[in-house]
Amino acid sequence: MIEPGARLAGRYRLDESVSENSGASLWKATDETLARVVGVWTFTDGFARTSEVVRAARAAARVADSRVTQVFDADDSGPTAYVVEEFVVGQSLTELLAKGPLEPQRAAGLVAEAAEALAAANATGIHHLSLTPGKLMWSAGGAVKVTGIGVDAALRGISTEDPFAADAQGLGRLLYAALTGHWPGGEHSTLPPAPMFSDRPSEPGQIRAGIPERFNDVVCRSAFQRPGRGAPLRSAKEFAQELSDIPRMVPIPVGSTYAPPPARQRAVTNAAASGGAAAPPRAPHPHRRQSGGGSGSPLTKALVGAVALLVLAVVVLGAWTLGGMGEGAPTAQEGGKDDPAKGKPELTVLEPQGAKGFDPGGDGSEHDGKAKLAIDGDPSTSWRTEGYNSADFGNLKSGEPGVGLLIDMGAETEIHEATVALGGSGQSTFELRVGDSPDLSALESVGEGSGSGGEVPVKLSSPVKGRYALVWFTEIPPDGGKYRGEVNEVELRGTT
């Protein structure tokens, strides 16, 4: 049994147990090498999903969004497996709701940020599947953080046939909670369950007055997967797009001393009348100066005017100085360092004309109907190989073992760079092959890559020309009892 004070990898000192979950324990710990506080997951000997958690953590580490909890280290090769992640200090949505629901615009802005973070994770094949108010944090540094992406589902063994829709539904429930102070997903440790109406949870607008119809509609289309002003929202990306224009407002910290002016009337809701939570007062806009307090005195106005004149003088002087420094400097048109004629040619994202699954050593087809999803410009959609019994395709392939995605450019094209966004959480290995014929022997290997989900850049030693580009998997990762390769998006850059 691991005790407080134990050290892992010679650097992570376990200071305090934070939580336990059926064989997995989260510790507040100290990284003695970098002198910082971290969170560390450890596992009992009988915990069945240790490897899955470690793989999920490694995959989550590749998500390039600061609102996703950072993973610093993950290892299961030694006697004690562990995952080291960012230790987020702040207030969860649960704590923010301790004094009642949030002001609607504030609630929508907070959950919209969570949706953008989750959309970035989904684009790399990582999902949450277990969103609750405790997983949405407002950090002490003043930023939104979504904790548990990838790791929570692995810890609990949660899976679903449509993880994108599951995360959209989870976001809808978070918005429901932020708007009403109730939880529409069954029992919750601190929030009361949503009132029922006609054997289903009431809509937010039925619980609390003053909720904009737009937000009520977003909740119904995501949390309940019901059509409204549009189709049900089936992904975090679609959810984020619905709220993309909402201002991002700072949540009110628990214990705030702000109180509305006496003349302001608090809204009394149906829920309050029946013993539920009343709507909180509208907080001042974080970037709007409040009136009162003598801010309009003559002395203050004089100081403000003086500062404005000083700033204007500095700006004018700086512009004049920079203009003088720039005299004689070469511009791009005059042969400066940005001149394409004297450096690299200007590259554009190439537009493929079609794609199909490529299986020359098998039946010739590999989910052809989904192939176009890997070139549609949307990383939330993907093409997958068929399922195989081993990483080397179950010894089913004759000739050169492998399967792939064949992209038709429509005509000979010069390719300089490529990026392949992989799905899944296991390690995939592939080659990029280019040629003028859709025949494996005619497609020359020009680069290779590997990764466990996320964007993988492919370096070409020199530009190559050809009509066809092939992402050729030579090793595929485990996925639900089978082995599959997955491509979210292929981006080819070059000249036409």
C-alpha positions as CSV (number, residue, x, y, z in Angstrom):
1,M,0.0,0.0,0.0
2,I,1.3,3.4,-0.9
3,E,1.7,5.8,2.0
4,P,2.0,9.6,2.2
5,G,5.7,10.6,1.7
6,A,6.4,7.9,-0.9
7,R,8.4,9.0,-3.9
8,L,7.8,7.9,-7.5
9,A,10.4,8.0,-10.2
10,G,12.8,9.6,-7.7
11,R,11.0,13.0,-8.0
12,Y,7.3,12.9,-7.2
13,R,6.6,13.0,-3.5
14,L,3.1,12.0,-2.5
15,D,1.9,14.5,0.1
16,E,-1.9,14.1,0.6
17,S,-4.6,11.7,-0.7
18,V,-7.3,13.7,-2.5
19,S,-9.7,11.0,-3.7
20,E,-10.0,7.3,-4.3
21,N,-11.9,5.5,-7.0
22,S,-12.2,1.7,-6.9
23,G,-8.4,1.0,-6.9
24,A,-7.2,4.3,-8.3
25,S,-6.1,7.1,-6.0
26,L,-5.4,10.8,-6.7
27,W,-2.7,12.5,-4.6
28,K,-1.7,16.0,-4.1
29,A,2.1,15.7,-4.7
30,T,5.3,17.7,-5.2
31,D,7.5,17.4,-8.2
32,E,10.8,17.9,-6.3
33,T,12.8,18.4,-9.6
34,L,10.7,21.4,-10.7
35,A,9.5,22.4,-7.3
36,R,5.8,22.5,-8.2
37,V,2.6,21.0,-6.9
38,V,1.2,18.3,-9.2
39,G,-1.6,15.7,-9.1
40,V,-0.6,12.0,-9.2
41,W,-2.8,9.0,-9.9
42,T,-1.6,5.7,-8.5
43,F,-3.2,2.3,-8.8
44,T,-3.6,-0.8,-6.6
45,D,-2.2,-4.1,-7.8
46,G,-5.7,-5.4,-8.6
47,F,-6.8,-2.4,-10.6
48,A,-7.8,-3.8,-14.0
49,R,-7.5,-0.6,-16.1
50,T,-4.1,0.7,-15.3
51,S,-2.7,0.4,-18.8
52,E,-5.8,2.0,-20.3
53,V,-5.5,5.0,-18.0
54,V,-1.8,5.5,-18.8
55,R,-2.5,5.3,-22.5
56,A,-5.4,7.7,-22.2
57,A,-3.2,10.2,-20.2
58,R,-0.5,10.0,-22.8
59,A,-3.0,10.8,-25.5
60,A,-4.5,13.6,-23.5
61,A,-1.1,15.1,-23.2
62,R,-1.1,15.9,-26.9
63,V,-4.2,18.1,-26.8
64,A,-3.0,21.6,-27.5
65,D,-5.5,23.6,-25.5
66,S,-4.6,25.3,-22.2
67,R,-8.1,24.7,-20.9
68,V,-7.5,21.0,-20.8
69,T,-5.7,19.7,-17.7
70,Q,-2.0,19.2,-18.6
71,V,-0.5,15.7,-18.3
72,F,3.2,15.9,-17.4
73,D,4.2,12.2,-17.1
74,A,2.6,8.7,-17.4
75,D,4.4,5.4,-16.9
76,D,3.4,1.8,-16.3
77,S,6.7,0.1,-17.1
78,G,8.0,0.1,-13.5
79,P,6.8,-1.5,-10.2
80,T,4.4,1.4,-9.5
81,A,2.3,2.8,-12.4
82,Y,1.4,6.4,-12.2
83,V,0.0,9.4,-14.1
84,V,1.3,13.0,-13.2
85,E,-1.0,15.9,-14.2
86,E,-1.6,19.5,-13.5
87,F,-3.1,20.1,-10.0
88,V,-5.8,22.7,-10.6
89,V,-6.5,25.0,-7.7
90,G,-9.8,27.0,-7.9
91,Q,-13.5,26.6,-7.8
92,S,-15.6,24.0,-9.6
93,L,-18.9,24.7,-11.1
94,T,-20.4,22.9,-8.2
95,E,-18.8,25.4,-5.8
96,L,-19.8,28.4,-8.0
97,L,-23.4,27.2,-7.7
98,A,-23.4,27.0,-4.0
99,K,-25.3,30.3,-3.7
100,G,-27.5,29.8,-6.7
101,P,-27.4,29.6,-10.5
102,L,-25.2,31.9,-12.5
103,E,-26.4,34.9,-14.5
104,P,-27.3,33.4,-18.0
105,Q,-24.7,35.2,-20.1
106,R,-22.0,34.3,-17.5
107,A,-23.2,30.6,-17.5
108,A,-23.2,30.4,-21.3
109,G,-19.7,31.9,-21.6
110,L,-18.3,29.6,-19.0
111,V,-19.7,26.4,-20.7
112,A,-18.8,27.7,-24.1
113,E,-15.1,27.7,-23.1
114,A,-15.5,24.2,-21.9
115,A,-17.0,23.2,-25.2
116,E,-14.1,24.7,-27.2
117,A,-11.6,22.8,-25.0
118,L,-13.5,19.6,-25.5
119,A,-13.8,20.2,-29.2
120,A,-10.0,20.5,-29.4
121,A,-9.7,17.2,-27.5
122,N,-12.3,15.5,-29.7
123,A,-10.4,16.5,-32.8
124,T,-7.5,14.3,-31.6
125,G,-9.8,11.4,-30.8
126,I,-10.0,12.1,-27.0
127,H,-13.3,12.3,-25.2
128,H,-14.6,12.9,-21.7
129,L,-17.8,10.9,-21.4
130,S,-18.2,11.8,-17.7
131,L,-18.8,15.5,-17.5
132,T,-20.2,16.7,-14.2
133,P,-20.1,20.2,-12.5
134,G,-17.1,19.1,-10.5
135,K,-15.1,18.7,-13.7
136,L,-15.5,22.3,-14.9
137,M,-13.1,24.5,-12.9
138,W,-12.5,28.2,-12.6
139,S,-8.8,28.2,-11.6
140,A,-7.2,30.5,-9.1
141,G,-5.2,32.0,-12.1
142,G,-8.5,33.1,-13.7
143,A,-8.9,30.5,-16.4
144,V,-11.4,27.8,-17.3
145,K,-10.1,24.3,-16.9
146,V,-11.8,21.0,-17.9
147,T,-10.4,18.1,-15.8
148,G,-10.5,14.4,-16.5
149,I,-10.6,14.5,-20.3
150,G,-9.7,11.0,-21.5
151,V,-8.6,9.8,-18.0
152,D,-12.0,9.7,-16.3
153,A,-13.5,7.5,-18.9
154,A,-10.5,5.1,-18.7
155,L,-10.6,5.1,-14.9
156,R,-14.3,4.1,-14.9
157,G,-14.3,1.9,-18.0
158,I,-16.8,4.1,-19.7
159,S,-17.3,3.7,-23.5
160,T,-20.1,4.5,-25.9
161,E,-20.9,4.0,-29.6
162,D,-21.1,7.8,-30.2
163,P,-18.6,9.6,-27.9
164,F,-19.0,12.9,-29.7
165,A,-22.8,13.0,-28.9
166,A,-22.1,11.9,-25.4
167,D,-19.8,14.9,-24.8
168,A,-22.3,17.2,-26.4
169,Q,-24.9,15.9,-24.0
170,G,-22.6,16.4,-21.1
171,L,-22.0,20.0,-22.1
172,G,-25.8,20.5,-22.3
173,R,-26.1,19.2,-18.7
174,L,-23.4,21.6,-17.5
175,L,-25.2,24.5,-19.1
176,Y,-28.5,23.3,-17.5
177,A,-26.9,23.2,-14.1
178,A,-25.2,26.6,-14.5
179,L,-28.5,28.2,-15.6
180,T,-30.8,26.6,-13.0
181,G,-28.7,25.1,-10.1
182,H,-30.3,21.7,-10.8
183,W,-28.8,18.6,-12.4
184,P,-30.7,16.9,-15.3
185,G,-28.7,13.7,-15.3
186,G,-30.1,11.9,-12.3
187,E,-28.7,11.9,-8.7
188,H,-25.9,14.3,-7.9
189,S,-23.9,14.6,-4.7
190,T,-24.6,18.3,-4.2
191,L,-27.1,19.6,-6.8
192,P,-30.8,18.9,-6.5
193,P,-32.2,16.8,-9.4
194,A,-34.1,18.7,-12.1
195,P,-37.9,19.0,-11.5
196,M,-39.8,16.6,-13.8
197,F,-42.5,17.7,-16.2
198,S,-44.5,15.1,-18.2
199,D,-42.0,12.4,-17.1
200,R,-39.0,14.2,-18.3
201,P,-36.7,17.0,-16.9
202,S,-38.2,20.4,-17.1
203,E,-36.6,22.8,-19.5
204,P,-34.4,25.6,-17.9
205,G,-37.0,28.2,-18.8
206,Q,-39.6,26.3,-16.9
207,I,-37.5,26.4,-13.7
208,R,-36.1,30.0,-13.8
209,A,-37.5,33.2,-15.2
210,G,-35.3,35.4,-17.4
211,I,-33.3,32.6,-19.2
212,P,-33.0,33.6,-22.9
213,E,-34.9,31.3,-25.3
214,R,-31.6,30.8,-27.2
215,F,-29.9,29.2,-24.2
216,N,-33.0,27.1,-23.4
217,D,-32.9,25.9,-27.0
218,V,-29.2,24.9,-26.8
219,V,-29.8,22.9,-23.7
220,C,-32.7,21.0,-25.2
221,R,-30.8,20.2,-28.4
222,S,-27.7,19.0,-26.5
223,A,-28.7,17.7,-23.0
224,F,-31.9,16.1,-24.2
225,Q,-30.9,15.6,-27.9
226,R,-34.2,17.1,-29.0
227,P,-34.6,19.3,-32.1
228,G,-35.4,22.9,-31.6
229,R,-34.4,25.9,-33.7
230,G,-32.1,23.4,-35.4
231,A,-31.1,19.7,-35.3
232,P,-29.8,18.1,-32.1
233,L,-26.2,19.1,-31.3
234,R,-24.1,16.0,-31.8
235,S,-20.6,17.1,-30.9
236,A,-18.7,19.6,-28.7
237,K,-17.7,21.4,-31.9
238,E,-21.4,22.0,-32.8
239,F,-22.1,23.1,-29.3
240,A,-19.2,25.5,-29.3
241,Q,-20.3,27.0,-32.6
242,E,-23.8,27.7,-31.2
243,L,-22.3,29.8,-28.5
244,S,-19.2,31.2,-30.3
245,D,-20.4,34.8,-30.1
246,I,-21.1,34.8,-26.3
247,P,-18.9,37.1,-24.3
248,R,-16.5,35.3,-22.0
249,M,-17.3,36.7,-18.5
250,V,-15.5,36.1,-15.3
251,P,-17.5,33.9,-12.9
252,I,-18.4,35.4,-9.6
253,P,-16.2,33.8,-6.9
254,V,-17.9,32.1,-4.0
255,G,-18.1,34.6,-1.1
256,S,-18.2,37.7,-3.3
257,T,-19.3,40.8,-1.4
258,Y,-21.1,42.3,-4.4
259,A,-24.7,43.2,-3.7
260,P,-27.1,44.9,-6.1
261,P,-28.3,48.4,-5.4
262,P,-31.4,48.5,-3.2
263,A,-33.6,49.7,-6.1
264,R,-32.8,46.6,-8.2
265,Q,-35.5,44.0,-8.0
266,R,-34.5,40.3,-7.8
267,A,-36.3,38.0,-10.1
268,V,-38.6,35.5,-8.3
269,T,-38.8,32.2,-10.3
270,N,-41.2,29.3,-10.3
271,A,-38.5,27.3,-8.6
272,A,-38.2,29.8,-5.8
273,A,-41.9,29.9,-5.3
274,S,-41.9,26.2,-4.8
275,G,-38.8,26.1,-2.6
276,G,-36.1,26.0,-5.3
277,A,-33.2,28.4,-5.9
278,A,-33.9,32.0,-6.9
279,A,-32.1,33.7,-9.7
280,P,-29.0,35.6,-8.4
281,P,-28.6,39.3,-9.0
282,R,-26.9,40.3,-12.3
283,A,-23.2,41.0,-11.6
284,P,-21.5,44.0,-13.0
285,H,-19.8,43.5,-16.3
286,P,-16.1,42.7,-15.5
287,H,-14.8,45.3,-18.1
288,R,-17.4,48.0,-17.4
289,R,-16.6,50.8,-14.9
290,Q,-19.4,51.2,-12.4
291,S,-20.8,54.7,-11.6
292,G,-20.7,56.3,-8.2
293,G,-17.9,56.6,-5.6
294,G,-16.9,60.1,-6.7
295,S,-15.4,58.9,-10.1
296,G,-16.8,61.9,-11.8
297,S,-15.1,64.6,-9.6
298,P,-13.2,67.5,-11.3
299,L,-9.9,66.3,-10.0
300,T,-10.4,62.8,-11.4
301,K,-11.4,64.1,-14.8
302,A,-8.3,66.3,-14.9
303,L,-6.0,63.4,-14.1
304,V,-7.7,61.2,-16.7
305,G,-7.2,64.0,-19.3
306,A,-3.5,64.4,-18.4
307,V,-2.9,60.7,-18.7
308,A,-4.6,60.5,-22.1
309,L,-2.5,63.3,-23.5
310,L,0.7,61.6,-22.2
311,V,-0.2,58.3,-23.8
312,L,-1.0,60.1,-27.1
313,A,2.4,61.8,-27.1
314,V,4.2,58.5,-26.4
315,V,2.3,56.7,-29.3
316,V,3.1,59.5,-31.8
317,L,6.8,59.6,-30.8
318,G,7.0,55.8,-31.0
319,A,5.4,55.7,-34.5
320,W,7.8,58.5,-35.7
321,T,10.8,56.6,-34.3
322,L,9.8,53.3,-35.9
323,G,9.1,55.0,-39.2
324,G,12.6,56.4,-39.2
325,M,14.2,53.1,-38.3
326,G,12.4,51.4,-41.2
327,E,13.8,53.8,-43.9
328,G,15.8,51.8,-46.3
329,A,14.8,48.4,-44.9
330,P,13.9,45.9,-47.6
331,T,10.3,45.0,-47.9
332,A,8.9,41.7,-49.2
333,Q,8.5,43.3,-52.6
334,E,12.1,44.6,-52.5
335,G,13.7,41.2,-51.8
336,G,13.5,41.1,-48.0
337,K,13.5,37.8,-46.0
338,D,9.8,37.2,-46.7
339,D,10.3,37.4,-50.5
340,P,9.0,34.0,-51.8
341,A,11.2,34.4,-54.9
342,K,14.3,34.2,-52.7
343,G,13.2,31.6,-50.2
344,K,10.6,28.9,-49.9
345,P,7.8,28.9,-52.4
346,E,4.4,30.0,-51.0
347,L,2.6,26.8,-50.1
348,T,-1.2,26.3,-50.2
349,V,-3.4,23.6,-48.7
350,L,-4.1,21.3,-51.6
351,E,-7.7,20.2,-52.3
352,P,-8.1,16.5,-52.9
353,Q,-10.7,15.4,-55.4
354,G,-11.6,12.1,-53.7
355,A,-10.5,9.4,-51.3
356,K,-11.1,5.7,-50.7
357,G,-10.0,2.9,-48.5
358,F,-7.0,1.0,-49.9
359,D,-6.6,-2.8,-49.2
360,P,-4.6,-4.4,-52.1
361,G,-3.6,-7.4,-49.9
362,G,-7.2,-8.2,-48.9
363,D,-10.6,-7.7,-50.5
364,G,-9.6,-4.4,-52.1
365,S,-12.1,-2.3,-50.0
366,E,-11.6,-0.6,-46.6
367,H,-14.7,1.4,-45.5
368,D,-14.7,3.3,-48.7
369,G,-17.9,5.1,-47.8
370,K,-16.3,6.9,-44.9
371,A,-13.0,7.8,-46.7
372,K,-14.2,11.3,-47.7
373,L,-14.5,12.2,-43.9
374,A,-10.7,12.3,-43.7
375,I,-10.4,15.0,-46.4
376,D,-13.5,17.1,-45.5
377,G,-11.6,19.8,-43.5
378,D,-13.5,18.7,-40.3
379,P,-11.2,16.9,-37.8
380,S,-14.2,15.9,-35.7
381,T,-15.1,13.3,-38.4
382,S,-12.9,10.3,-39.4
383,W,-12.3,7.3,-41.5
384,R,-11.3,4.0,-39.8
385,T,-9.9,0.7,-41.1
386,E,-11.7,-2.5,-40.5
387,G,-11.1,-4.4,-37.3
388,Y,-8.2,-6.9,-37.2
389,N,-7.1,-9.4,-34.6
390,S,-3.6,-8.0,-34.2
391,A,-1.5,-5.0,-34.8
392,D,0.0,-6.6,-38.0
393,F,-3.5,-7.1,-39.5
394,G,-3.9,-10.7,-38.2
395,N,-1.6,-12.1,-40.9
396,L,-4.5,-11.6,-43.3
397,K,-2.6,-9.5,-45.9
398,S,-0.8,-11.0,-48.8
399,G,2.2,-9.2,-50.3
400,E,3.2,-6.2,-48.3
401,P,1.1,-6.1,-45.1
402,G,-0.8,-3.0,-44.5
403,V,-4.0,-1.0,-45.3
404,G,-4.4,2.6,-46.0
405,L,-6.3,5.7,-47.2
406,L,-5.7,6.6,-50.9
407,I,-6.2,10.2,-51.8
408,D,-6.8,11.3,-55.4
409,M,-5.6,14.9,-56.2
410,G,-7.3,14.8,-59.6
411,A,-4.0,15.7,-61.4
412,E,-0.3,15.7,-60.8
413,T,0.5,17.9,-57.8
414,E,3.7,18.9,-56.1
415,I,3.6,18.1,-52.4
416,H,6.0,19.7,-50.0
417,E,4.5,19.0,-46.5
418,A,1.8,16.9,-44.9
419,T,0.0,16.5,-41.6
420,V,-2.0,13.5,-40.6
421,A,-4.4,13.9,-37.7
422,L,-4.8,10.4,-36.2
423,G,-7.7,9.3,-34.1
424,G,-7.8,6.7,-31.3
425,S,-5.5,6.5,-28.3
426,G,-3.1,3.7,-29.2
427,Q,0.1,3.9,-31.2
428,S,-0.2,3.9,-35.0
429,T,2.7,3.7,-37.5
430,F,2.3,4.8,-41.1
431,E,4.1,5.8,-44.3
432,L,3.1,8.6,-46.8
433,R,3.5,7.3,-50.3
434,V,3.1,9.4,-53.5
435,G,2.8,8.4,-57.2
436,D,1.0,8.7,-60.5
437,S,-0.8,5.4,-60.4
438,P,-3.1,3.9,-57.7
439,D,-1.0,0.8,-57.5
440,L,1.0,0.0,-54.3
441,S,4.2,-0.8,-56.3
442,A,4.0,2.6,-58.1
443,L,3.6,4.6,-54.9
444,E,6.9,5.7,-53.5
445,S,7.4,6.1,-49.7
446,V,8.4,9.8,-49.1
447,G,7.9,10.0,-45.3
448,E,6.7,8.3,-42.3
449,G,5.0,9.0,-38.9
450,S,3.7,7.5,-35.8
451,G,1.5,8.7,-32.9
452,S,-1.2,7.9,-30.4
453,G,-3.8,10.3,-31.7
454,G,-3.4,14.0,-32.6
455,E,-1.6,15.7,-35.5
456,V,1.5,14.0,-36.8
457,P,3.6,16.1,-39.2
458,V,5.3,14.2,-42.0
459,K,8.7,15.5,-43.1
460,L,9.6,15.1,-46.8
461,S,13.3,15.3,-47.7
462,S,12.3,17.1,-50.9
463,P,9.1,18.0,-52.8
464,V,7.5,15.1,-54.7
465,K,5.1,15.1,-57.6
466,G,2.2,12.7,-58.1
467,R,-1.6,12.5,-58.5
468,Y,-2.1,10.0,-55.6
469,A,-1.1,10.2,-52.0
470,L,-1.5,7.2,-49.7
471,V,-1.5,7.1,-45.9
472,W,-0.3,3.5,-45.5
473,F,-0.7,1.9,-42.1
474,T,2.0,-0.6,-41.2
475,E,0.9,-1.0,-37.5
476,I,-2.5,-0.2,-36.0
477,P,-3.5,0.1,-32.3
478,P,-6.0,-1.9,-30.2
479,D,-9.6,-0.6,-30.1
480,G,-12.4,-2.4,-28.3
481,G,-11.1,-5.9,-28.7
482,K,-9.9,-5.4,-32.3
483,Y,-7.1,-3.4,-33.9
484,R,-8.0,-0.4,-36.1
485,G,-6.3,2.6,-37.6
486,E,-8.1,5.9,-37.7
487,V,-7.6,9.1,-39.6
488,N,-9.4,12.3,-38.6
489,E,-7.9,14.5,-41.3
490,V,-5.1,14.6,-43.9
491,E,-3.8,18.0,-44.9
492,L,-1.4,18.1,-47.9
493,R,0.5,21.4,-48.7
494,G,2.3,22.3,-51.8
495,T,2.0,23.9,-55.2
496,T,-0.4,23.2,-58.1
